[in-house]
Amino acid sequence: MTALAPADPAAAAPLRVGSPPLSLHHALAGTGSLVRLALRRDRVVLPVYVAVVLLMVAVTYSSVATVYGTQAERDELAASMGTNSAFLALLGPLEHTGSVASTTAWRVGLFMILVLGVLAVLTVVRHTRKEEETGRLELVRAAHVGSLAPLATGVLVAAGMSVLTGALMAAMFVAQGADGASSVAFGLQFAALGLAGTGIGAVCAQVATSSRTANTIGVLLLVAGYALRGVADIEPSADWLHWVSPVGWVQEIDPFGANAVGPALLCLALFVVCVAVAARTSLGRDLGAGLVQPRPGPAGSASLTSPLAIARRIQLPGVASWALGVGAYCLLVGFLLDSVDDIAGSSPQMQQIIEQLGGAGALAQVFQVAIMGFVGIAAAAFAVTSISRLHAEETSGRAELVLATGVSRNRYLSASVVLTVVGVVAVPLWSGLTMGLGHALVSGGWGDAFADAVGAGLVQVPAALVVAGLVLVLYGWWPRLVALGWGVVTFVLVVGQLGELLGLPQWVRDLSPFTHVPQVPLDPFALGPVLALTAVAAALFAVAYVGFGRRDVSGA
C-alpha cells in the first residue's frame, strides 16, 4: 500500500469565501504528481482519442486524393457538394480547391475539430468533477495536494492532448507535401478548439455536481456553436453567428486561405478566462459542491426496490443522451440523402465507386449504409461507457452494498446488462427513425424512407453486442482492463469501417464483427450473419457471467 505524505493544512484545506488567500505555490502543490497519475490512468484512453482523430483525417486525405486528385475533379466537387445547403450546414463552404490537402480540410476538418473539442471537455471533467463525485479527490486532498492541483491537472492533460493533436495534424499535412503555413493553420484549428473545450469543461465541472451533467452542458455548448455556425454558412445575412462560439472562430482561421491567427487568439483568451473563472469558483466552494445544487430526492423510494430499478435510474440518462446525440446527426444526414445522387451524377470517379459498391443509382443507399456503420460503432462505444459505469459502481463500493443484501450476483449483473442491451438497440433504432424522418420530409416517400433507414440501423445491433460482450468479458474476469474496451472500439472502427480505404487484407477486416453485417438496404437482408453474430454475443455474455460469479467483488 502506498503511504501518503503528511497533509499540509495550508494546501489541503478547502478555501471558502472570506478565507485568507493562499499562495499559488500552496494552491498548486502536488500538481506534477497528479499529472503523472492522470497520464498513467489515461495511458489507453488518451492515445486512442488522438489516434482516432488523426486516423479519420488521414483516411479522408487518402480518399480525397483518389477520388478528387485533379483540379478539374475538385472544381466539380465545389460546384456540386460545395453549394448544397446540407453540406454547407455540416462542413461549411468549400472555398479552396487548389490541393488535396485543402479539400480534405473542408471534407473532414470542421467535424473532427468539434470531436476533439468534445474529447477535451470529457477529459477535463473526468479528472476534476468525476474525481469529486466518486470521493477519490477527498482522499487525494488529504495528502500534500493543493486546492487547485486537481483542476490544474485536468486542464493540463486536456490542453496537452489538444495541442499535441494539432501539432501532429500539421505535421501529417506537411509530410503529405501541403503548404507549411496552411498546414500549421489547419493544426491550429484543432489546438484552438481543444483549448476552448478545455476551458469550457473546467467551468462546467464547477457548475454541476455530477460529471454526467458537466459533460452534457459542455458538449451541448460546443454542439450549439457548431449548429449556429451552420446557420451562418447557409444564410449569408446571419454571418455574424460565426463570432458567437469558438467553433465559428476556428472556422474563421480559414486554412489554405487567410491562415488567420486572430480567431485562434480568441479561443486562447476564452481558455484563459474560463480557467481563471473555474479556479476562483473552485476556491470558493466546498469539496463536492457545485454552483447548481441538485434537488434532493425523498429519503426513501418505493420505485428503487430492485437492481433493475437502480440500474435504470443510473443508466437511462446515458441511453437517452447517446441516442439523441447520434440521432440529431442522422436527421441532418436524412435531409441530405435525396440530393446525393444529383451531387455525384457528374463525377465519373464517384460513379465508379457506386458501381463497385452497389451499382448505378445506388449512391444514396451506399451513403446510408456507410453512415449506419458508424452509428453501429457509436452503439458499441455506448456499451463501453455503460460497462465502465458498472465497473465504477464496483470500485466505489456501492456494488458490495447491493450484493450484501439478498441480491445474487447474476441478478445484479443482469440488471446492468439489460440496460446496456437497451442502449445498444436504442442508438441505431432512434438514428434510423430520425434519418428516415429527414429523408421522408425531403423526398415524400415515407414508407420506404423509414424502412430503409431503420433496417440499416437495426442490422448493426448484433455486431455492437459482440463488442459489448468482449468488454463484458473483461469486466467479468479482469475488471481493471475494462478501459481496453476503447481499444476494441478503435480496432473495429479501423479494420471494419475503414479497412477497405486503408487497403487492409480481407482476413484482417473479417476480424471486425461489423464486416459481417448485411448491407441493408444496399443488399437484401440476410438472416445467417445476424444469427451468427447474435450467437457469438450470447456466448461472450455467458463467459462474462461465469467470470463475475467466480472472482472477488472488492473494487478491483
VENKAJO-V876030 format. One record per backbone hydrogen bond with DSSP energy under -1.0 kcal/mol. CO is the residue of the C=O (numbers start at 1). NH is the residue of the N-H. E is the energy in kcal/mol with one decimal. If there is no record, write none. Layout:
CO NH E
CO NH E
//
This chain:
8 12 -3.2
9 13 -1.9
16 19 -2.4
23 27 -2.3
24 28 -1.8
26 29 -1.1
27 148 -2.5
28 31 -1.9
29 146 -3.3
30 34 -2.2
31 35 -2.7
32 36 -2.1
33 37 -2.2
34 38 -2.8
35 39 -2.6
36 40 -1.9
37 41 -2.5
38 42 -2.1
40 43 -1.2
42 46 -2.0
44 48 -1.7
45 49 -2.6
46 50 -2.5
47 51 -2.8
48 52 -2.6
49 53 -1.9
50 54 -2.4
51 55 -2.9
52 56 -2.5
53 57 -1.7
54 58 -2.6
55 59 -2.9
56 60 -1.9
57 61 -2.3
58 62 -2.1
59 63 -2.4
60 64 -2.9
61 65 -2.4
62 66 -1.5
63 67 -2.5
64 68 -2.9
70 74 -1.9
71 75 -2.4
72 76 -2.0
73 77 -1.9
74 78 -2.2
75 79 -1.8
76 80 -1.2
77 82 -2.1
80 83 -1.1
81 84 -1.2
84 88 -2.3
85 89 -2.3
86 90 -2.0
87 91 -3.4
88 92 -1.0
99 103 -1.7
100 104 -2.4
101 105 -2.3
102 106 -1.2
103 107 -2.6
104 108 -2.3
108 112 -2.2
109 113 -2.4
110 114 -2.0
111 115 -2.0
112 116 -2.2
113 117 -2.1
114 118 -2.3
115 119 -2.4
116 120 -2.1
117 121 -1.9
118 122 -2.4
119 123 -2.2
120 124 -2.3
121 125 -2.2
122 126 -2.0
123 127 -1.4
125 128 -1.1
125 130 -2.5
128 132 -1.7
129 133 -2.9
130 134 -2.0
131 137 -2.0
136 140 -2.2
137 141 -2.9
140 143 -1.8
143 145 -2.4
148 152 -2.7
149 153 -2.3
150 154 -2.3
151 155 -2.4
152 156 -2.7
153 157 -2.5
154 158 -2.2
155 159 -2.8
156 160 -2.4
157 161 -2.2
158 162 -2.0
159 163 -2.7
160 164 -2.6
161 165 -2.3
162 166 -2.3
163 167 -2.5
164 168 -2.6
165 169 -2.3
166 170 -2.2
167 171 -2.4
168 172 -2.3
169 173 -1.9
170 174 -2.4
171 175 -2.5
172 176 -1.0
173 178 -2.3
174 177 -1.8
179 183 -2.4
180 184 -2.4
181 185 -2.1
182 186 -2.2
183 187 -2.5
184 188 -2.4
185 189 -1.4
186 190 -1.1
187 191 -2.3
188 192 -2.8
189 193 -2.2
190 194 -2.3
191 195 -2.2
192 196 -2.4
193 197 -3.0
194 198 -2.0
195 199 -2.4
196 200 -2.5
197 201 -2.7
198 202 -2.1
199 203 -1.9
200 204 -2.6
201 205 -2.0
203 206 -1.2
203 207 -1.6
204 208 -2.3
206 291 -1.8
207 292 -2.8
210 214 -2.2
211 215 -2.8
212 216 -2.3
213 217 -2.5
214 218 -2.3
215 219 -2.8
216 220 -2.4
217 221 -2.1
218 222 -1.7
219 223 -2.8
220 224 -2.6
221 225 -1.7
222 226 -2.1
223 227 -2.4
224 228 -2.6
225 229 -2.2
226 230 -1.7
227 231 -2.0
228 232 -2.1
229 233 -1.7
230 234 -1.7
231 235 -2.7
235 238 -2.0
236 239 -1.5
238 241 -2.2
239 242 -2.1
240 243 -1.8
241 244 -1.3
245 249 -1.7
246 250 -2.4
247 251 -1.4
248 252 -1.4
251 254 -1.3
253 260 -2.2
254 257 -1.5
254 259 -2.3
261 265 -1.7
262 266 -1.5
263 267 -1.6
264 268 -2.2
265 269 -2.6
266 270 -2.5
267 271 -2.3
268 272 -2.4
269 273 -2.7
270 274 -2.8
271 275 -2.4
272 276 -2.3
273 277 -2.7
274 278 -2.9
275 279 -2.6
276 280 -2.5
277 281 -2.5
278 282 -2.6
279 283 -2.1
280 284 -1.1
286 289 -2.0
303 305 -1.5
306 310 -2.0
307 311 -2.8
308 312 -2.6
309 313 -2.0
310 314 -2.1
311 315 -3.3
312 316 -1.9
315 319 -1.9
316 320 -2.7
317 321 -2.3
318 322 -2.3
319 323 -2.4
320 324 -2.7
321 325 -2.2
322 326 -2.4
323 327 -2.3
324 328 -2.0
325 329 -1.3
326 330 -2.1
327 331 -1.9
328 332 -1.4
329 333 -2.0
330 334 -2.4
331 335 -1.6
332 336 -1.1
333 337 -1.4
336 339 -1.6
337 340 -1.3
339 343 -2.1
340 344 -2.0
344 347 -1.7
347 351 -2.3
348 352 -2.1
349 353 -1.8
350 354 -2.3
351 355 -2.3
352 356 -1.8
353 357 -2.0
354 358 -3.5
354 359 -2.0
359 362 -1.6
362 366 -2.5
363 367 -3.0
364 368 -2.0
365 369 -2.6
366 370 -2.4
367 371 -2.4
368 372 -2.4
369 373 -1.6
370 374 -1.4
371 375 -1.8
372 376 -2.2
373 377 -1.5
374 378 -2.2
375 379 -2.3
376 380 -2.0
377 381 -2.5
378 382 -2.3
379 383 -1.8
380 384 -1.6
381 385 -2.0
382 386 -2.6
383 387 -2.5
384 388 -2.3
385 389 -1.9
386 390 -1.6
387 391 -2.1
388 392 -2.2
389 393 -2.0
390 394 -1.2
391 395 -2.6
392 396 -2.0
393 399 -1.9
394 397 -1.3
397 401 -1.3
398 402 -1.9
399 403 -2.6
400 404 -1.3
402 405 -1.4
408 412 -2.3
409 413 -2.8
410 414 -2.5
411 415 -1.5
412 416 -1.0
413 417 -2.3
414 418 -2.7
415 419 -1.4
416 420 -2.2
417 421 -2.7
418 422 -2.4
419 423 -2.2
420 424 -2.4
421 425 -2.0
422 426 -2.8
423 427 -2.3
425 429 -1.9
426 430 -2.8
427 431 -1.9
428 432 -2.4
429 433 -2.2
430 434 -2.6
431 435 -2.6
432 436 -2.5
433 437 -2.2
434 438 -2.5
435 439 -2.5
436 440 -2.7
437 441 -2.4
438 442 -1.2
439 443 -3.1
440 444 -2.3
444 446 -1.7
445 449 -2.4
446 450 -2.1
447 451 -2.4
448 452 -2.8
449 453 -1.9
450 454 -2.7
451 455 -2.1
452 456 -2.3
453 457 -1.5
454 458 -2.8
455 459 -1.7
457 460 -1.5
458 461 -1.5
460 464 -2.2
461 465 -2.3
462 466 -1.5
463 467 -1.7
464 468 -2.3
465 469 -2.6
466 470 -2.2
467 471 -2.2
468 472 -2.5
469 473 -2.0
470 474 -1.6
471 475 -2.1
472 476 -2.9
473 477 -2.3
474 478 -2.0
478 481 -2.4
479 482 -1.6
481 484 -1.8
482 485 -2.5
483 486 -1.7
484 488 -1.7
485 489 -2.2
486 490 -2.2
487 491 -2.3
488 492 -2.5
489 493 -1.9
490 494 -2.5
491 495 -2.8
492 496 -1.5
493 498 -1.3
498 502 -2.1
499 504 -2.5
505 509 -1.9
506 510 -2.3
508 511 -1.4
509 512 -1.5
512 515 -1.3
513 516 -1.1
518 520 -2.0
519 523 -3.2
527 531 -2.6
528 532 -2.5
529 533 -2.7
530 534 -2.2
531 535 -2.4
532 536 -2.2
533 537 -2.5
534 538 -2.5
535 539 -2.3
536 540 -2.3
537 541 -2.4
538 542 -2.2
539 543 -2.2
540 544 -2.2
541 545 -2.2
542 546 -2.0
543 547 -2.1
544 548 -2.6
545 549 -1.9
547 551 -2.0
//
